[in-house]
């Protein structure tokens, strides 16, 4: 394969607001922009997918809830759809995000295609975290995850930390290529002052932003406790862009008496406008294979306070782009937040460093080139 060849790429992901869905969508979008044809395969159109791009295609997986099955099955119809798309569009690579169920379905699809005499592309599996840090600890699915990884033609992980977790938890022997996530900042379409005005805030407020899927691993109670500890400073406001259910945390908000200290926005698409309107990011995850929300925050020139967990320290530099703390160190978080709220000059300096770090080290140009080189390596090994 020559570097000038344009590829037909199958991209399989969850259509979620969470990290893996966003990463897959961004990667597919950039590949399409470079002239490659990208075929997304999922049960719903991925969040923020631009189907107006002539090189992006969406193939929906449909499945039925037969009475025979207590729970609807997704893996089987997904495998059938993979075979269908591979046959019709002559895919060069099938890039699946998550070992289970996507790599598992791809391996089944590969066997079906072989039986039917249909050429099937090499399968590249990207590990994002949940399949390793959560599912791999479940003995009922762990063997399937390991098998799916070992049987993939190529495997990537979004951080060195996740790679180490995979080898430690699953005792895998498969070579794993580390390719970090990337983010391309979008243009600000609504001015900072306008967003703040809509939120009922003036420029005097020190706005702390958090965006995530609200899952337990994000340790939202820690986030709320930190705000509780600084609520004496009435100018500090927490803005949460919730990509999941925040209602479960409302009793704690009431208990901590911070109803007036936080603002909740659900399923926001133009995150760039809200990050731009904030002053600093705050992330309290217990585990984080990478930390896409943190990179997004840094990309708009905002420093971050975060936990020293998983892949976060691989791209965030404590003392330069923000500050890192041990998981659960809410007092240290609160103390530093108060300090920074009174030092705009330092916040601006850290923010400039954060933007530079994000743009120079984790740009689309740099990371997509690594994926294309990896695709070439996998395709060449088949030839």
N, C-alpha and C positions, 0 to 999 in steps of 0.2 A: 504493500500500500504506500502511495506517495502522500506527502503532506498536503498536496494540492487537491487531493480527492475529496469530494463532498460526500459525507456519510448519511445513511439512513439509520437513525438512532431511535430505539424504543426506550421510553422513559416511564418507569412504573413507580408511583408514589401514592401516599395518602393525600387526599385533597384538603389538607388541614391548614389552619393558620399557624400551626407549630413549625418548629425548625426544619424538619426533614422535608415537609411539603414546600416550604418557601425556598429551601436550598435547591431542590429538584426543579422547581419552576424557574428560578433565576438561572440555573445552569442551562436548562433547555432553551430559555429565551436568548441567552448569549450565544449558544451554539447555532440557533436559528439565524441570529443576526449575522453570523459568520458564513451563512449560506448552507449549513447542514439542515437536513429535514428531520424534524423531531416529532415523534409520535407518542403522545402521552396516553397512557392506559390506566384507567382508574374507574371507580364506581360513580364519581362525580367529577365535574370539571375542576381542576385544581384552583385554589384561591389565587386570584390575581393573574391567571393565565391569559395572555393576549392572543386569542384565536384569530385576530385580524391579521396577524403576521402570516404571510403566505407559506412560510416554512414550518409552521406549527399546526399539528393535527391532534384532535382529541378523539379517542375511541372509548366509548363507555361500556363498562362491564355491567351486564344485567344479571340478576340472580333472583330466584324464586324461593319462597318459604314453604317448601313442601311439608305436609303434615307428618311425613315420615321422620323429618329432622326436627329435633327440639329447637335447634338454633339454625338460622340460615347459613349456608356455606358460601364462602367467597373464593376460597383457593381454587376450587374446581372450575367455576366459570371464568375465573381470571386466567387460568392456564389455557383454556380453550380460546379465549380472546387473544392471548399472546401468539398462539399458533396461527390464528386467522390473520393477524396483523403482519407477522413475520413472513407468511406466505405471500400475501397480497403486495406488500411494500418492499420485500427483499431486504430486510433489516441487516445492517452490518454488525450492530452491537445492540444488546438488550441490557440497559442499565437499570437495575432495580434498587430501590432504596428500602432497606430493612431486609434482614435474612428471612424472617418469618412475618407474614406469609409470602412475601413477594419472591424471594429467591427460591423458596420451596415450590411455588407455583411455576416458576420459570424452569426448574429442573424437570418437573412433571411435563411441562409443555415440550421440552426438548425430547423427552422419550416418546411423546405422542407424535411429534414431527418425524422422528426417526422411523417409527413404525409405518408412517404414511409416505415416507420417501420425500419429505419436505425439508429443504435446507433450513437450518436454524442457526441464528447468530450466537456468538459467544456471549456468555452471561457475565456481566460485571455487577458485583454486589457492593453497595456502599453501606457501611455500618454507621448508624447515627447515635446510638446510645441505649435507647429503650430496649432493643433486642438483646443487648449485652448486660446492661446494669440492672435490668428488672427481669425480663423474661428468662434469661440464661440461668437465673437462680431457681427457676421452677423446674423441678425434675421431670414434670410431665411433658415439657416442650424442649428442654435443654438438648437432648440427642438430635432433635430435628434441626435446631439452630446450628449445631456443630456440623451436621451432615450437609446442610445447605451452604455453609461457608466453605467447607473442604471441597465440595463438588462444584463450586462456582469456578469459572475460568479465570476470573480475577476478582480481588477483594480490595476495597479501599476503606479507610477509616478517617473520620474528620479531625482526629487529633492523635498525638502520640500517646496520650493518656488512655484513650479508648482502645488503641491497639494493644497496650499493655494489659488492660482489663480483659480484653478478649482472650489473649493467650493465657492469662492467669485463671480466668473463670472456666474456660472451655478446653484448655490444654490443646489448642489448635496448632497445626503444623503448617497451615497454608500461609504463604507469603502475603503480607498485608501492606499495601502502599498507603502512606499517610498523605492525604491531600486535604488541606484545611478548607474551611468554608470561605466564601467571599461575599462582598456586598457592594453594589453600585448605588451610591446615593442618588435619589431622584431630585429633580428641581423643586424648590419650595414654591408652591402655588398659592399659598395663603400666608400673608405676612404675620410675623410673630405677634405684633400688637393686636391684630384682628383675632387670632386664636385665643390669646389671653383675655381679650374683651368678651369673647363668646363664653369663656370659662368663668367669667366673673372675676378676673384677676387683673391687677395693674402691674406695671413693670417693677414695682417695689417688692413683689413677692419672689421668694426663692423657690422655684418649682423643681421638685424631684420627680423624675419619671421612671416608671417600671412597665415593661411590656413582656408578657409571657402567656402561656396557655393555662396558667393557674393550677397546674397539677401539683400534687403534694411535694414532689421533689423540689419545687421552687421555694418551698418554705415561706409561704405568704404570711403565716402568723409572725415570723421573725420580722418581716418587712413592716407589718402593722405595729409591732412592739417598738421598733426603732422610731417610728413616727410618734408613737405615744410618749416616748422619752424626750422628744424635742418639741412637744406641743406647746410648751411655755412660750416658744418663739412663734407667735401667731403669723409671721410672714412666711413660714415654711409650709408649703402645700405639696402633697403627694398626688401625682396624676398617674393613674393606672390605666393602661391600655390592655384590657382583658380580652384574650383570645379564647377564653373558656368561661366556665361558670364561677362568677365571683360571689353569688348569693350565699354560698356555703360559709363565707367568711363574715357575713353581715352581723351575726351575733357577737363575734369578737370585736368588730368595729364599735358596736354599741357598748360592750363591756369596757373597752379601753377609752370610751368617750372621745373618739376622734372623728365623729361624723362630719364635723366642720373642717377637718384637716385634710380630707382626701376627696378626690374627684375620680369617678369611674366612667370610662368610656369603653363601650363594648364593640368588638369586631371592627375596629377602625382600619380602613384601607389606606388612607393617606397618612401613614405614621410619620412621614417626613415632616409634615407641618406641625405636628404635636411635639416631636423631638426638638425641632428648631425652636419651639416656644418654651422649652424647658431649660434648666440651668445645669442639671447633673443627673446621672443615672444611678439607680440603686437596685442591686440584685443580690439575693440572699440564698441562692440554691445550695442544696445539700450535696448534689451531684450534678455535673454538667459535662457532657461529652465535648461540647465546644462552647456554646453560649452565644447563639445568633443575635439575640436581643442586645447583648452587650456590644457586639461589633456594629450593629445598626446604630446604636446610640453614639458610639465613638466616631462613626463616619460623618456625623453632623456636627462634630467639634464639641462634644460634651464629654467631660471627664466622668469616670464611673467609680462608684464604691461597690465592691463585689467580694464574694467569698473566694478564697484560694482553693478552688475545687476543680477537679478534672482538667479539662483542656483550657480553662480560662487563663492561667498564667502563661500559656503558650503564645498568646497575642496581646495580653494586657500587662503593662509594666507598672508595678506598684511604685508609687512615688513620682512617676513620670506621666502616666496617662490617667491616673487616679490612684486608688488605694485598695489593697487586698487584705482581707481579714479571715480568720479561721471561721469555719461554719459555726453559727450559733453565737458569735461574739457580738451580740446586739449592743452592748454598752460601748464597745470600741467604735462600732458603726455610728452610733448616735453622737459620740463625742466628736468624731471627725466631721460628721455632717454639720454640726453646730459651728465648728471652726470655719469650714468652707463657706457657710452661709454668710459669714461676716468678712470674707476675703474674696471679693469678686476678681481682683487682679490675679490671684493664684488660680482661681477657677478658670479664668480665660486662658492662662498659660497652659494648664493641664489639658484643657479642651483642645487647644491648638496642637499639642503633642499627640493627643488621642486621634485627631483627624489625620495627622501625618502618618501615624502608625497604621491606621486602617487602610489608607489610600496606598501607601507604599508597599505594604506587606501582604495585603489581602484584597487586592483589586481583581476584577473580573479578568482583565488581560493576563495577569500572572497565573491565576488558579485555573482558568479554563484551558490555558495552554498546557498545564500539567495533565488535565483530564484527557485532552486530545492526544498527548504523547502516550498516555497510558492505554487509551483505546488502540492506538497504532501498535503498541507492544503486544497487546492481547490478540489483535487480528493477525499480526505477523506470526505469532506463535502457532496459530491455526493453519496458516499457509505453509 
